[in-house]
Amino acid sequence: MMRYGIARYVGSWISSSGHRLRIEKVHGTRALVDFLGPLGEPVRRPYMHDAPSVRMIADYDDYNGIFGVELWEPGKGFILDLTYEQEYDLDEKRRESLVPGLITYAEDRFLDRYSDLFPLHHFVRTKRRTKRSTEPPPCASVSHAPGSSDAGFAASARLRRRAVS
């Protein structure tokens, strides 16, 4: 099924580390994102007084094809940048994937210690499971892709993007 725009991002995703993304479109190009750990619990964000990583605001730039999730308060400059790949070359099965990168302001070095909260393994789409389903979710392979060359959010000289290494 071919999807376009923000619809490509909406749904449930899982990484090889077991981390999950749930993306729900709110309206237009705005979405809410939950980032869950391997056990299904929201990741706690110490830089935000241990706020859970649920209902985080995300915006899709349709012109540039950029999807950015605010990991902090909007405008603070800590963003999970998700690049959509229809058939990701570094996925063993070339599945539909979201390839993450972290964007921060260059002067906000204190955020470096929190980057491990958001592992940079690519995510693959999960299929909806019914209550009766006993099939485990698909397993993703670890990606080692270089950062996106997309200028998007990193257009400002004050921003830096740390991508899958």
Beta strands, then each sheet from edge to edge (+ up, - down):
strand 1: 11-15
strand 2: 20-27
strand 3: 30-36
strand 4: 44-45
strand 5: 51-52
strand 6: 56-61
strand 7: 66-70
strand 8: 78-85
strand 9: 97-105
strand 10: 123-125
strand 11: 159-163
sheet 1: 11+ 9- 8+ 7- 6+ 3- 2+ 1- 10+
sheet 2: 4+ 5-
end
